[in-house]
């Protein structure tokens, strides 16, 4: 059942980035995703985890709902008039005028969470004027926090409160991360001429890019905007992009839930991989 937006003391009204204190909002966002990660870890201490199924879309657990509730309670008061787009609650108000919009995946990697794999995360982004302004990822199993701020020419990425170095821009590709489905069922490791390893969650894969564990994250199929928006903000703040198969950066928007297939990383590295695969140009 869609929840009703809570009344709150607004941080700002309207949809202009210039009116927002993005530094203060980032602090609030970081605190919110850490609290959601705590809620997920609390569920892991239980003897049994309640599991349901979304219509044709896989499992949903009490951890998904607990994290979603925490995020909604903490984030909605931060920006007056903001809209809410979450994988779990799906409260989708008309997004016709570029209203500030929180785009949320409270537990990305639910299947991995249920399998006991440490490949799940909390992913949140704030869109303002239909553009990414902030994003954050919390990885509960690793106790890691990533955030990105995008304000015109100002781009700042942080890991656990410390600045992240910009991604190398030379186009070199050594390691590629793909989904477990692409690895185990499609065998992409046999088609990509680089070292390839699997990882279950888009949030974790995007975190691996800014950590330097992988050069490119290759997605062979479409995703939903809540899967990638938080990590995309962090990646862009670190100098990377989500690049479509045509070689151009993807323009994410809460108005378009479906995100087409992409490569993510430094743009030059993404284009190198796409050319090798014959997907670009």
VENTABEL-V720083 format. One record per backbone hydrogen bond with DSSP energy under -0.5 kcal/mol. CO is the residue of the C=O (numbers start at 0). NH is the residue of the N-H. If there is no record, write none. Layout:
CO,NH
CO,NH
This chain:
7,9
11,79
15,18
16,19
19,21
20,24
21,25
22,26
23,27
24,28
25,29
26,30
27,31
28,32
29,33
30,34
31,35
32,36
33,37
34,38
35,39
36,40
37,41
38,42
39,43
40,44
41,44
42,45
49,61
51,59
53,55
53,56
53,57
57,53
59,51
60,64
61,65
62,66
63,67
64,68
65,69
66,70
67,71
68,72
69,73
70,74
71,75
74,77
74,78
75,78
78,81
82,101
84,103
85,89
89,91
90,92
97,128
99,82
100,102
100,126
101,84
101,103
102,124
103,86
104,122
106,108
107,120
108,112
109,113
110,114
111,115
111,116
112,115
116,118
120,107
121,137
122,104
123,135
124,102
124,126
125,132
125,133
126,100
127,130
130,127
132,149
133,125
134,147
135,123
136,145
137,121
137,139
138,142
138,143
143,138
144,159
145,136
146,157
147,134
148,155
150,153
152,154
153,150
155,148
156,163
157,146
158,161
161,158
173,194
174,214
174,215
175,196
176,217
177,198
178,182
179,183
180,184
180,185
181,187
186,189
187,190
187,191
190,192
191,193
194,175
196,177
200,204
201,205
202,206
203,207
204,208
205,209
206,210
207,211
207,212
207,213
208,211
214,265
215,176
215,217
216,218
216,263
217,219
218,261
222,258
223,226
223,227
224,227
224,228
227,231
228,232
229,233
230,234
231,235
232,236
233,237
234,237
234,239
235,238
237,166
240,242
240,264
241,249
242,262
243,246
247,243
249,251
252,255
254,256
256,224
257,259
258,222
260,244
261,218
262,242
263,216
264,240
265,269
266,270
267,271
268,272
269,273
270,274
271,275
272,276
273,277
273,278
273,279
274,277
